[in-house]
Amino acid sequence: MRHISRVTPVVLVIVLAACALSCGVNVDGSPRVVGVGAPVYGRPVSDFVRAELAVAAAARAVEPCGLLDAAGVASFGVLTAYGPAGDLSTCHAEVIPPGGTPVDPSWIEVVVGEREPSEGVGRGRAAGGIEVRPALSPLPGTCTLYFSLPPVPGVAAQRWGHVSYLDGAAGVVRPAAGDDCAEASAVLAAVTARLHSTPRSTTNIPLAQQDPCRVVENVTELEITTFAPGSRPYECRLTLGRGDEASVRFALSTPPPRTGGPEVVEIDGESFAFFEDALECHYYFYPGDVVDTNVQHSPMSEMARRGNRLTASVAATARDCEEAQMLVLAAAEMFDY
């Protein structure tokens, strides 16, 4: 049994709890039997998993901030924040719209690599050879447009992306605002053009160049039976030796506070953030430097500015804490920068 020492008291933070909920969801289409065929990362995989690995890798090659045009976003108002966010599949921008205030900015996001739209969508249309499907029943002042990523040659599996716009002035200046799809459509037009152009800009976050499923290279065959990408390309879903499901995920999150924050534990001489909910154990570590997405001289409040300072995180989640420890140690060896 690995030695664990607890260093700080437990304080759960909202962002970790939210991730915990998403980490515990089974992914439709994930393998339930041992894969067969040529090995990937030293493990034999089925044709299904091979296709999923291929489209996930292609999605990671599409850097989301290479698709979201900062100059185009700035035409919507005063640009206050721009850069990567979320699970590394997301580029996020904030602007103060005309008549808006710094505390109610508009949000614009481009997300790439979803296995399928995560909400109900309308009928598709073509935009530069790319299928577009609008989200149904948008809230006032919002619009989300899903778009298909370019296909991977010889692979039937597909991945999606989406553009989202949230009008910060909708509830302040224009309570009867529409769905704001004019802005989302303008962003989508730029995204479509950039999807067809080369080269696309690359991220300076080393973790974004990695496949979380590579963790299986550091796990024995007795500890894991199957693996496949999750619903986003920076998640790997694993079936452990006893049949339980687990995951390894990459994300950008706010750095842990110097005091308080999540519990810190030591496993085999390495420190990890930790919390346990009713279903699973979650272990995190934070490789890399802090990414500040605030625009210089941003008029945003200092509280909001702190929320835009992010750092890469790697999370390992499993039902059994010993198995989660095994995964996070394997991930730390593979992905610790």
C-alpha positions in Angstrom: 0.0 0.0 0.0 1.3 3.4 -0.9 2.1 5.8 2.0 -0.2 8.8 2.2 0.2 11.8 4.6 -2.3 14.5 4.9 -0.9 18.0 4.9 -3.8 20.5 5.0 -7.5 20.5 6.1 -10.3 19.7 3.7 -11.9 22.7 2.0 -13.8 21.8 -1.2 -13.8 24.4 -3.9 -16.6 24.9 -6.5 -14.5 24.3 -9.5 -13.2 20.9 -8.3 -16.8 19.9 -7.3 -18.0 20.7 -10.7 -15.3 18.7 -12.3 -16.1 15.8 -10.0 -19.7 15.7 -11.3 -18.5 15.6 -14.9 -15.8 13.1 -14.3 -18.2 10.6 -12.9 -20.4 10.4 -16.0 -20.2 7.3 -18.2 -19.5 8.0 -21.8 -21.7 6.4 -24.4 -19.7 4.3 -26.7 -16.8 3.6 -24.3 -15.5 0.1 -24.7 -16.7 -2.5 -22.2 -14.5 -5.4 -23.4 -10.8 -5.9 -23.8 -9.7 -4.4 -27.2 -8.2 -6.5 -29.9 -6.0 -5.6 -32.8 -2.7 -3.7 -33.3 -1.5 -2.0 -30.1 -1.6 1.6 -29.3 0.4 2.8 -26.3 1.4 -0.8 -25.9 -2.2 -2.1 -25.6 -4.2 -3.9 -28.3 -7.3 -1.8 -29.2 -10.4 -2.4 -31.3 -11.1 -0.6 -34.5 -13.7 1.6 -32.6 -11.0 2.8 -30.1 -8.5 3.3 -32.9 -10.9 5.6 -34.7 -11.8 7.5 -31.5 -8.1 8.0 -30.8 -7.6 9.3 -34.3 -10.4 11.9 -34.2 -9.5 13.0 -30.7 -5.9 13.6 -31.8 -7.1 15.6 -34.8 -9.3 17.7 -32.5 -6.3 18.4 -30.2 -4.4 19.6 -33.2 -7.0 22.3 -33.7 -5.9 25.0 -31.2 -9.1 26.8 -30.2 -7.4 30.2 -29.8 -6.2 29.7 -33.4 -9.9 29.8 -34.4 -11.2 32.7 -32.2 -10.1 35.9 -33.8 -9.3 38.4 -31.0 -9.6 41.4 -33.4 -13.1 40.3 -34.5 -14.2 39.7 -30.9 -13.0 43.3 -30.0 -15.5 44.6 -32.5 -18.3 43.7 -30.1 -17.0 46.0 -27.3 -13.9 46.6 -25.1 -11.9 43.4 -25.0 -11.0 42.5 -21.3 -9.9 38.9 -21.4 -8.8 36.5 -24.1 -7.1 33.1 -24.0 -7.4 29.3 -23.3 -9.8 28.1 -20.6 -11.7 25.1 -19.4 -10.4 21.7 -20.5 -7.9 23.0 -23.0 -10.5 22.6 -25.8 -11.8 26.1 -25.1 -10.8 29.6 -26.0 -12.6 32.2 -24.0 -13.0 36.0 -24.5 -14.7 38.7 -22.6 -15.8 42.1 -23.8 -17.7 45.0 -22.3 -20.5 45.7 -24.9 -21.7 49.2 -25.7 -23.9 50.2 -22.7 -22.5 47.4 -20.6 -20.4 47.5 -17.5 -17.2 45.7 -16.4 -19.2 43.5 -14.0 -21.4 42.2 -16.8 -19.1 41.4 -19.8 -20.2 39.5 -22.8 -18.7 36.0 -23.1 -17.5 34.5 -26.4 -16.2 30.9 -26.5 -15.0 28.5 -29.2 -14.8 24.9 -28.1 -13.4 22.1 -30.3 -13.4 18.3 -30.1 -16.8 17.3 -28.6 -17.9 13.8 -29.6 -21.4 15.2 -30.2 -23.5 18.3 -29.4 -24.2 18.3 -25.7 -27.7 19.8 -26.1 -30.6 19.7 -28.4 -29.8 21.1 -31.9 -31.8 22.2 -34.9 -31.4 21.0 -38.5 -28.0 21.4 -40.0 -26.9 23.8 -42.8 -23.6 24.1 -44.7 -21.1 26.8 -44.0 -18.0 26.5 -46.2 -18.4 22.7 -46.4 -18.9 22.5 -42.6 -22.1 21.4 -41.1 -23.7 23.9 -38.6 -26.5 23.1 -36.1 -28.0 25.8 -33.8 -28.7 24.9 -30.2 -32.5 24.8 -29.6 -34.3 27.1 -27.1 -31.5 29.5 -26.3 -32.0 31.8 -23.3 -32.4 35.5 -24.1 -29.1 37.1 -25.0 -27.4 33.8 -25.8 -26.6 31.8 -28.9 -24.7 28.5 -29.5 -23.9 27.2 -32.9 -22.3 23.7 -33.3 -20.0 23.0 -36.2 -18.5 19.7 -37.5 -14.7 19.5 -37.5 -13.0 18.4 -40.8 -13.1 14.6 -41.2 -10.1 12.5 -40.5 -9.2 10.6 -43.8 -10.3 6.9 -43.6 -12.1 7.3 -40.3 -15.9 7.4 -40.0 -15.9 8.8 -36.5 -16.5 12.6 -36.2 -16.0 15.4 -33.7 -17.8 18.7 -33.2 -17.1 22.1 -31.9 -19.3 25.1 -31.0 -19.3 28.9 -30.8 -21.2 30.4 -27.9 -22.1 34.0 -27.3 -23.6 35.4 -24.1 -24.6 39.1 -24.2 -23.6 40.8 -21.0 -25.9 43.7 -21.7 -29.0 41.6 -22.4 -30.2 41.7 -18.8 -29.0 45.2 -18.0 -29.7 47.4 -21.0 -31.9 45.3 -23.2 -34.1 42.9 -21.2 -36.0 41.9 -24.3 -32.8 41.1 -26.2 -32.9 38.5 -28.9 -30.8 35.4 -29.2 -27.7 37.3 -30.4 -26.9 34.9 -33.2 -25.6 37.7 -35.3 -22.5 37.9 -33.1 -22.2 34.1 -32.9 -22.6 33.8 -36.7 -19.9 36.4 -37.2 -17.5 34.4 -35.0 -18.5 31.2 -36.7 -17.7 32.7 -40.1 -14.2 33.4 -39.0 -13.9 30.0 -37.4 -14.9 28.3 -40.6 -12.4 30.3 -42.6 -9.6 29.4 -40.3 -10.5 25.7 -40.2 -9.7 25.6 -43.9 -6.5 27.6 -43.7 -3.0 26.6 -42.6 -1.0 27.0 -40.6 -3.1 27.5 -37.4 -1.5 29.0 -34.3 -0.2 26.6 -31.7 -0.6 26.8 -27.9 2.3 27.4 -25.6 0.8 25.0 -23.0 2.8 21.8 -23.2 0.0 19.7 -21.7 -2.3 20.6 -24.7 0.1 18.7 -27.0 -0.4 15.5 -25.0 -3.0 12.6 -25.1 -4.3 11.8 -21.6 -4.6 8.2 -22.8 -0.8 7.9 -22.8 -1.1 7.3 -19.1 -1.7 3.6 -19.9 2.0 3.3 -20.8 2.7 3.6 -17.1 0.0 1.2 -15.9 0.3 -2.6 -15.9 -2.1 -4.9 -17.8 -3.4 -6.2 -14.5 -4.4 -2.6 -13.4 -6.3 -1.6 -16.6 -8.2 -3.5 -19.3 -9.5 -0.9 -21.7 -9.1 2.8 -22.5 -10.7 5.3 -25.0 -11.0 9.0 -25.3 -13.9 10.6 -23.4 -16.5 13.1 -24.7 -13.8 15.7 -24.9 -10.3 15.1 -26.4 -8.5 15.9 -23.1 -10.2 13.1 -21.2 -9.4 9.4 -21.2 -11.9 6.9 -19.9 -10.4 3.7 -18.5 -11.8 0.4 -17.4 -9.7 -0.9 -14.4 -8.8 -4.4 -13.7 -11.8 -5.0 -11.3 -14.2 -3.6 -13.9 -14.7 -0.1 -12.4 -14.4 2.9 -14.6 -11.9 5.7 -14.1 -10.7 8.8 -15.9 -7.7 11.0 -16.5 -8.4 14.6 -17.5 -6.5 17.7 -18.5 -7.9 21.2 -17.8 -7.1 24.8 -16.9 -8.3 25.8 -13.5 -7.7 28.6 -11.0 -4.5 27.9 -9.1 -5.0 26.4 -5.6 -4.8 29.1 -2.8 -1.8 29.2 -0.6 -3.9 28.7 2.4 -7.1 26.7 2.7 -8.3 25.3 -0.6 -8.5 21.5 -1.3 -6.8 19.0 0.9 -3.2 18.2 0.0 -1.9 14.7 0.4 1.5 13.1 -0.1 1.7 9.8 -2.1 5.2 8.2 -2.4 6.8 11.6 -1.8 4.7 13.5 -4.3 2.1 16.1 -3.3 -1.4 16.1 -4.8 -4.7 18.0 -4.2 -7.4 15.6 -3.1 -11.1 15.3 -2.3 -13.5 12.4 -2.1 -17.3 12.6 -2.8 -20.0 10.0 -2.4 -19.0 8.2 -5.6 -15.3 8.7 -6.3 -11.9 9.8 -5.2 -10.2 12.7 -7.1 -6.5 13.5 -7.2 -5.0 16.6 -8.9 -1.7 18.1 -9.6 -0.8 21.4 -11.4 2.1 21.2 -13.9 3.2 24.3 -15.7 3.0 28.1 -15.2 0.0 30.3 -14.6 -1.7 31.5 -17.7 -3.1 35.1 -17.4 -5.9 35.7 -19.9 -6.6 39.2 -18.8 -5.9 41.9 -21.4 -3.4 44.4 -20.2 -5.0 47.4 -18.5 -8.3 45.6 -18.3 -11.0 47.6 -16.5 -12.3 44.4 -14.9 -12.4 44.2 -11.1 -9.5 42.6 -9.3 -11.7 39.7 -8.2 -12.7 39.0 -11.9 -9.0 39.4 -12.9 -8.0 36.7 -10.4 -10.5 34.4 -11.9 -8.9 34.7 -15.3 -5.5 33.5 -14.0 -5.4 29.8 -14.7 -3.0 26.9 -14.5 -2.9 23.5 -16.1 -4.2 20.6 -14.0 -4.2 16.9 -14.4 -7.0 14.9 -12.6 -7.2 11.2 -11.9 -10.6 9.9 -10.7 -11.7 6.4 -9.7 -14.2 4.7 -7.4 -11.5 3.2 -5.2 -8.9 5.6 -3.7 -6.0 3.2 -4.1 -6.8 2.9 -7.8 -7.1 6.7 -8.2 -3.7 7.0 -6.5 -2.2 4.6 -8.9 -3.5 6.6 -11.8 -2.4 10.0 -10.6 1.1 8.7 -9.9 1.3 7.3 -13.4 0.0 10.6 -14.8 2.5 12.6 -12.8 5.4 10.6 -14.1 4.1 11.0 -17.7 2.8 14.6 -17.7 4.6 16.5 -14.9 6.3 19.6 -16.5 
